[in-house]
Amino acid sequence: MNILTEAVAPNSERSTYGSLNLSENSPSVLPELLIVEEQLKRTVEKAQGMIRESCTQLLSSGGKRLRPLLTLHSAMCFGPLNTATLQAAVAAELIHMASLIHDDVIDHSELRRGQPTINFQQGNLNAVLTGDYLFAEAFQLLSAHQLLDSMKYLVEAIQSMCIGEVAQADHQFDISITVNDYFERIAQKTGILLAGSCRSGAVTAGASQGDIERLGTFGMYLGYAYQIIDDLLDFTGNPEQTGKPVAADLNNGNLTLPIIYLLKNPLYGPWAREIIQDKPTPQNMSKIIQALFSSKALDQAFSTALTCVESALSYLEKIPDCPSKTLLTKLAYTVVYRQN
């Protein structure tokens, strides 16, 4: 499916809904996350030795807790918060934390949220084992509470994330990548876990299959928007806020949407293809970033992110009006206007 040609909902005004604070202190802004945060801490404290130290470091570094938020409020669209939903929310964040650790190993990353990564400090073996521990804890939690439907959605997400990582590794510095290739990849790497979190939450609240799928599609399009903004911030963000060096993705050979639009530009494309194919030097990297601004490729990518948000919101239209639906709407706009 080409998301750029799909019909979207009527224009929504950002000011109508405002936005949420997805900074590191989000649990204090959204009290329902305090319970999730406490259980994450208890899970980490059960570990021993190096694994406990590494998990504690990652947990204390903060995070937006986007996946538990989606789980909780997808469920609360259909009823009050319950224990099953809380456990599913914790499991979603544990899976996300594990995937971050493994991503850092694959990308040889030295920084995560402005702090040294676990693989940089402890080595790849210890990092992989820490990620495996968090995956195991997530499955133990889901199994102990017999959340088989939630497990199904989250396992599908993990499988897809693995496939996406392999595909990305196979296409480093591949200048033949298309926009549709890019969306297929980010669906696998980012969108699927957000979609799975939404479906997981909805199913714990007894939502109909139609509503479960609507929320899942909302999560997928939100994932598209989230990843596009992440890829924009890779070039435009302040490293002190993003916690990683400028153009880290391009340095690793991952060609994201702004670069794809640059490569398609009739004026800048031939020049950019030659530089990227030969792997950019630090001097050429600076020129690439300048070209992203001059060619309006960054603006084009941001416009696509907004289109994805409008598509996401169209799938909320049939969900009953309630405070959690309003929060999910705010969350969608927060994703595109964030700075880290």
C-alpha positions in Angstrom: 0.0 0.0 0.0 1.3 3.4 -0.9 0.5 5.6 2.1 1.2 8.8 0.2 -1.8 8.3 -2.1 -4.3 7.0 0.5 -7.2 9.3 1.4 -6.8 11.0 4.8 -9.1 12.5 7.3 -10.1 16.2 7.0 -7.5 18.7 8.2 -7.3 18.9 12.0 -5.9 21.9 13.8 -3.1 21.1 16.2 -4.3 23.9 18.5 -7.6 22.1 18.9 -5.9 19.4 20.9 -2.7 20.8 22.2 0.1 18.4 22.8 1.5 16.1 25.5 4.8 16.3 27.2 6.8 13.2 26.2 9.9 14.2 28.0 11.6 12.1 30.6 9.2 13.2 33.3 6.1 12.0 31.5 5.1 9.6 34.3 4.5 12.6 36.6 2.4 14.2 33.8 0.3 11.1 33.1 -0.3 9.4 36.5 -1.3 6.0 35.0 2.3 5.6 33.9 3.5 5.7 37.5 2.2 2.1 38.0 4.0 1.0 34.9 7.2 2.7 35.9 7.1 1.1 39.4 6.7 -2.4 37.8 9.5 -1.7 35.4 11.8 -0.9 38.3 10.7 -4.1 40.2 11.5 -6.1 37.1 15.0 -4.6 36.8 15.6 -5.1 40.5 15.0 -8.8 40.1 18.0 -9.2 37.9 21.5 -9.7 39.2 25.0 -8.5 38.4 25.8 -7.0 35.1 22.3 -7.4 33.7 20.8 -5.5 36.7 23.3 -2.8 36.3 22.7 -2.4 32.6 18.9 -2.5 32.9 19.0 0.1 35.7 21.1 2.3 33.5 18.7 2.1 30.6 15.6 2.6 32.7 17.1 5.6 34.6 18.1 7.3 31.3 14.4 8.0 30.8 12.3 7.6 27.7 9.0 8.6 26.3 7.1 5.5 27.4 5.1 5.8 24.2 4.3 2.1 23.9 2.8 1.7 27.4 0.8 4.9 26.8 -0.7 3.5 23.6 -1.5 0.2 25.4 -3.1 1.9 28.4 -5.2 4.4 26.5 -6.2 2.1 23.7 -7.7 0.0 26.4 -9.3 2.9 28.3 -11.2 3.9 25.2 -13.4 0.9 26.1 -13.5 0.8 29.9 -11.6 1.5 33.2 -8.0 0.6 33.6 -7.5 -3.1 34.7 -4.7 -5.3 35.8 -4.4 -7.1 32.4 -3.9 -3.8 30.6 -1.2 -2.7 33.0 0.7 -5.9 32.6 0.5 -5.7 28.8 1.8 -2.1 29.0 4.8 -3.2 31.0 5.5 -6.0 28.6 5.4 -3.6 25.6 8.0 -1.3 27.2 10.2 -4.2 28.2 10.2 -5.4 24.6 11.0 -1.9 23.4 13.9 -1.6 25.9 15.3 -4.9 24.7 15.1 -3.8 21.0 16.9 -0.6 21.8 19.8 -2.6 23.3 20.0 -4.9 20.3 19.7 -2.0 17.9 22.7 -0.3 19.5 24.8 -3.5 19.1 23.8 -3.8 15.4 24.5 -0.1 14.8 27.7 0.0 16.9 26.2 2.9 18.7 28.2 4.6 21.4 25.4 6.9 22.7 21.8 6.4 23.7 19.8 9.3 25.1 23.1 11.2 25.6 24.7 8.4 27.7 27.2 5.6 26.8 25.4 2.6 25.4 25.4 -0.8 27.2 27.4 -2.3 24.3 30.0 0.5 24.5 30.4 0.1 28.3 29.9 -3.7 28.7 30.6 -5.1 25.3 28.3 -6.7 22.7 28.0 -10.1 24.5 26.7 -8.5 27.8 24.5 -6.1 25.8 22.8 -9.0 23.9 22.3 -11.0 27.0 20.7 -8.0 28.7 18.3 -7.5 25.8 17.5 -11.2 25.9 16.7 -11.0 29.6 14.2 -8.1 29.0 12.5 -10.1 26.2 12.2 -13.1 28.6 10.8 -10.9 31.4 8.2 -9.6 29.0 7.1 -13.1 27.9 7.1 -14.3 31.5 4.8 -11.4 32.4 2.4 -12.1 29.6 2.4 -15.8 30.3 1.9 -15.5 34.0 -1.3 -13.4 33.5 -2.4 -15.6 30.5 -2.5 -12.6 28.1 -2.2 -14.8 25.1 -3.9 -12.4 22.7 -1.5 -9.6 23.8 1.4 -12.0 23.4 0.3 -12.8 19.9 0.4 -9.2 18.8 3.7 -8.5 20.5 5.4 -11.6 19.2 4.3 -10.6 15.7 6.0 -7.3 16.3 9.3 -8.8 17.4 9.4 -11.1 14.4 8.8 -8.1 12.1 11.4 -6.0 13.8 14.0 -8.8 13.2 13.1 -9.0 9.5 13.3 -5.2 9.3 16.8 -5.1 10.8 18.0 -7.8 8.4 16.6 -5.9 5.4 18.2 -2.6 6.6 21.6 -4.3 7.0 21.3 -5.8 3.5 20.7 -2.4 1.9 23.3 -0.1 3.5 24.1 2.9 1.2 21.7 1.4 -1.4 20.8 4.5 -3.5 18.1 2.5 -5.4 15.8 2.5 -2.3 12.3 3.8 -3.0 9.8 5.6 -0.9 7.7 2.4 -0.7 10.8 0.4 0.3 11.3 2.9 3.1 7.8 2.6 4.4 7.9 -1.1 4.3 11.1 -1.0 6.4 9.8 1.4 9.0 6.6 -0.5 9.3 8.7 -3.5 10.3 11.1 -1.7 12.5 8.9 0.9 14.2 5.2 0.8 13.2 4.5 -2.8 14.1 5.4 -2.4 17.8 3.2 0.7 18.1 0.4 -1.1 16.3 0.9 -4.2 18.5 0.8 -2.0 21.6 -2.5 -0.5 20.6 -4.0 -3.9 19.7 -2.7 -5.5 22.9 -4.3 -2.8 25.0 -7.6 -2.9 23.2 -7.9 -6.7 23.4 -7.4 -6.6 27.2 -10.4 -4.3 27.5 -12.6 -6.6 25.5 -12.9 -4.4 22.4 -14.5 -5.7 19.2 -12.2 -7.1 16.5 -13.1 -4.1 14.3 -12.0 -1.6 17.0 -8.8 -3.6 17.8 -7.8 -3.4 14.1 -8.8 0.3 13.9 -6.5 1.1 16.8 -3.8 -1.1 15.4 -3.9 0.8 12.1 -3.8 4.1 14.0 -0.7 2.8 15.8 1.0 1.8 12.5 0.4 5.2 10.9 1.6 6.9 14.1 4.7 4.7 13.9 5.3 6.0 10.4 5.1 9.6 11.6 7.2 8.9 14.6 10.0 7.4 12.5 10.0 10.1 9.9 10.4 12.7 12.6 13.2 10.6 14.1 14.9 10.6 10.7 14.5 14.4 10.3 15.9 15.0 13.8 18.9 12.9 12.8 19.8 15.8 10.5 18.2 18.8 12.3 18.2 17.9 16.0 20.4 19.2 18.7 22.7 16.3 19.8 22.2 17.4 23.4 18.5 16.8 23.0 18.5 13.8 20.7 21.3 12.1 22.5 23.1 11.0 19.4 25.5 12.5 16.8 24.1 14.4 13.8 23.6 12.2 10.7 24.2 9.0 12.6 21.9 7.0 10.3 23.5 8.1 7.1 27.0 7.4 8.6 25.7 3.8 9.2 24.4 3.6 5.6 20.7 3.8 6.5 19.1 5.9 3.8 16.0 7.5 5.3 13.1 9.5 3.8 14.9 12.9 3.7 17.7 11.3 1.8 15.4 9.5 -0.5 13.7 12.7 -1.4 17.1 14.3 -2.0 18.1 11.5 -4.3 14.8 12.0 -6.3 15.5 15.8 -6.7 16.4 16.5 -10.3 19.0 19.2 -9.4 20.6 17.6 -6.3 19.9 13.9 -6.9 22.8 13.0 -9.3 25.3 14.8 -7.2 24.0 13.2 -4.0 23.9 9.7 -5.5 27.5 9.8 -6.3 28.6 11.0 -2.9 26.4 8.5 -1.0 27.3 5.6 -3.1 31.0 6.2 -2.3 30.1 6.6 1.4 30.2 10.3 2.5 33.4 11.8 4.1 32.8 14.2 7.0 33.3 17.1 4.6 30.7 15.7 2.2 28.3 14.9 5.0 28.2 18.6 5.8 27.4 19.3 2.2 24.6 16.6 2.2 23.0 18.3 5.2 23.1 21.7 3.5 21.5 20.1 0.4 18.7 18.6 2.4 17.7 22.2 3.5 18.3 23.8 0.1 16.4 21.1 -1.8 13.4 21.3 0.6 13.8 17.5 1.1 13.4 18.1 4.9 10.2 20.1 4.4 8.9 17.3 2.1 9.5 14.7 4.7 7.8 16.7 7.4 4.8 17.1 5.2 4.7 13.4 4.7 4.8 12.9 8.5 1.8 15.2 8.9 -0.1 13.2 6.2 0.6 10.0 8.2 -0.8 11.7 11.3 -4.0 12.6 9.5 -4.3 9.1 8.3 -3.8 7.8 11.8 -6.5 10.1 13.2 -8.9 8.9 10.5 -8.9 5.5 12.1 -10.0 6.9 15.5 -13.2 8.4 14.1 -15.3 5.3 14.9 -13.8 4.9 18.3 -16.2 6.1 21.1 -15.5 9.7 22.2 -13.8 9.7 25.6 -10.8 11.2 27.4 -8.4 8.5 26.2 -9.4 9.0 22.6 -8.6 12.7 23.1 -5.3 11.8 24.6 -4.4 9.6 21.7 -5.2 12.5 19.4 -2.9 14.8 21.4 -0.3 12.1 21.3 -0.4 12.0 17.5 0.4 15.7 17.2 3.0 15.5 19.9 4.9 12.9 17.9 5.4 15.3 14.9 6.2 18.4 16.9 8.7 16.9 19.3 12.4 17.9 19.5 13.9 14.6 20.6 
